[in-house]
Amino acid sequence: MFDVECRMMDVSGLRQRRGLRLRGASNKTKLVTDHRTFRIGVLGSGAGSNFAAIADACAAGTIPAQIALVLSDVAEAGILEKARARKLQAQFIAPGKFRTKLDETAEAAFVQVLREAKADLIVLAGFMRVLKGEFLRAFEGRIVNIHPSLLPSFPGLEAWKQALDHGVRVTGCTVHFVDAGVDSGPIIGQQTVPVLDDDMPETLHQRIHKAEHELYPSCVAAIARGDISISGRRVIWKK
């Protein structure tokens, strides 16, 4: 599905709390878990197709984890409907006064409910607000996102349209860790999608979505199994 150059490193350190964590010697880190069920918190603003792919993979056992909580900044978002249809806890939290980010009150509310749910990993599934400040500090190294291009090419909005307008012959999707930049965190996995001569933005976006539904569960499963190590900006998969 995608190519990953793998080379495992010996990593030392002790677990300091339950669930996912970064541990390491010097700049070498590894994501590890304990023996309890790995718990995922999902944030989304839209229809929730990537959430559905991940939730169904959890239900099937392909991802060794459970969905602890689904949150949205949009009261009528389809992701909340999909979560409730699967008998999962789902909640709307008002985003506050800003258009593109959470205000301080909303950010604190998101952090609180995710902590109460004991979420080990925060999965962004079409969440349309930039995460800043306290949220990034609260879940440092434990937030992942999927972007509809082969990063670092075409970050930001409508990446499929950017790729088409630029004339590339191949684009795709990228799962990455979230940091304070825009689509700039360490890359976990990528999958390519060809750009066809007769593609329109809608047709290309549709094929990228299909690739996302394969790639995202695969990457989340690897994290839940503890098969991911990080060295600097390199994410290394266990063979």
NORQUI-V528367 format. One line per field, one symbol per residue. phi: phi as a letter, one per 40 degrees, with the letter a starting at -180 (. if undefined). psi: psi as a letter, one per 30 degrees, with the letter a starting at -180 (. if undefined). burial: b if it has 9 or more other C-alpha atoms within 8 Angstrom, else e. Layout:
phi = ???
psi = ???
burial = ???
This chain:
phi = .acbcbacbcbbhbcbacgcacbibfccbacbbcccccbbbbbabbcgccddccccccccgcbcabccabbacbcbccccccccccgbcbacbdcgcccbacccccdccccccccccfccbbbcbgccbccbfcccccbdgbbbabbcacdccfcgcfcccdccccgccbbiabcaccbcccfbcdccaabcbccccccbdcccccccdccdccccdccccccccgcbbbbgccbbccc
psi = elkkjkjkkkkllkkfllaklkllkbgklkkllaflkkkkkkklfbfheeeeeeeeeeefgejilljekkkkgjegkfeeeeeefghlkkkkkkfafleflkleeeeeeeeeeeeefhkekkjkihkgkkklceeeeehkggkllkkhlikgkhlalheeeeeeefglfkablkkllkafajhglkkellklkkjlegkleeeeeeeeeeeefeeeeeeeeeeefggklkjbfkkkkk.
burial = eeeeeeebeebeeeeeeebbbbbbbeebbbbbbeeeebbbbbbbbbebebbbbbbebbbeeebbbbbbbbbbbbeebbbbbbbbeeebbbbbbebeeeeebbbeebbbbbbeebeebebbbbbbbbbeeebeeebbeebebbbbbbbbbbbeebbeeebbebbbeeeeeebbbbbbbbbeeebbbbbbbbbbbebeeebebeebbebbbebbbbbbbbbbbbbbbbbbbbbeeebbbbe
